[in-house]
Amino acid sequence: MQAIIYLFRCPKGRVYAGWRGVSPEALRTWPRRGVGPLPCGYIGSGVAWLPVARRHRKALRWVILARVDGDRADVDVAEVRAIHLTRLIFGPRCKNIRDGGQGSTSEEARALWADPDYVERTTKANREARKRPDVRAKRRAVSTALWSDPSYADKTVAAIREGCARPEVRAKNSTSTAARWTDPDYAARTTAAIKEALNRPEVKAKIGAISTALWADPGYAERTTAALQEANARPEVRAKNSAAHKALAQTPERRAHLDLIRADAAAAGTTPEAIAKRQRTRALNDGWRLLAEQHPEWWVP
C-alpha cells in the first residue's frame, strides 16, 4: 500500500499527525508542503483535531513527513514514530489522543465509555474546560458565527425538530431531564441561570418581540388558546397546578410578597381618594335601591 505521513498545524499552533492512503501517482507527485486541506481534500480525522481543522480549514498548514510504499505494518510504524516525535516537540499542542498504528475502533470507543472511571475523568475535564473564560468566549464566538448563517440555522432547527419529534427521543429526553432535576445542585444552578438570563433587558426585549409576533398570527393564537384551555381542564393538570400554587404560597419569599401586597392594598384603601370613591359607590347603590322600592313595576321582566 502507498501512504503519506502528514502533520497539520493550525494558526493557533495546535498540531495533528497521521497517515493517509494515496495512489502511487500521488505518492510521487504531491508537494511536501501546502496550505489548507491535503490535495485530496482531507483535513485529518482525530476527534480532538476535527473541530480545530474545521474552524481553520483554509488556514491549515501541512507537511508530508514521510512517504511509505509497503504494507500496513510499515505505515503503522511510521505513524507511531511521527506521533511520538510530534508530542515531544509540541507538547500539549499536539491533538493526537492515541499513539497511532491501527487506531481505535467503535468497539474500543464503546468500551472506554463503559468504564465509569474514564467517563468521570473525561466528563470532569470537559466541564472544567468549559468553565474557563477563554473557552466560553471561543465557544460563544463559534456558535454566533454558525447561527448567523441562515442555511445552517434552518438546517439545524429542522434536524432538531425532526429528532425531538421521535417518540424514543422524547422518552429519553424526558427521563434524562427528570433525573437531572432531582439533583439539588443542578436545579439550583439552572434555576439561577435562567432567572439571571430572563432578567437581562436584551433577553426580555427579544422574548417580547418573539411573543408579540407569534400572537399576531390568528392561527397560532387560536391553536395555543385551545391547547391551554384543553390542558387546564384536565383533572391531573388542575390538581398539579393547585399543589404547585399551594406549595409556592408556603415559601417565605412568596408569603413576604403576599404580605406586601396586602399591606399595599390596606394602605391604598385609607387614602382620601379611595374613601371618596367608596362613598360615591355607596350613594349610587342606595339610590338604585330607593328607586326600586318606589317603582317596583319598572323591574318586572
PyMOL commands that set and color helices and strands:
alter all, ss='L'
color gray80, all
select helices_A, chain A and resi 24-29+50-55+57-59+72-93+106-113+116-131+133-147+150-164+167-181+184-198+201-215+218-232+235-249+252-269+272-294+296-299
alter helices_A, ss='H'
color red, helices_A
select strands_A, chain A and resi 2-9+15-21+33-35+61-69
alter strands_A, ss='S'
color yellow, strands_A
deselect
rebuild
show_as cartoon
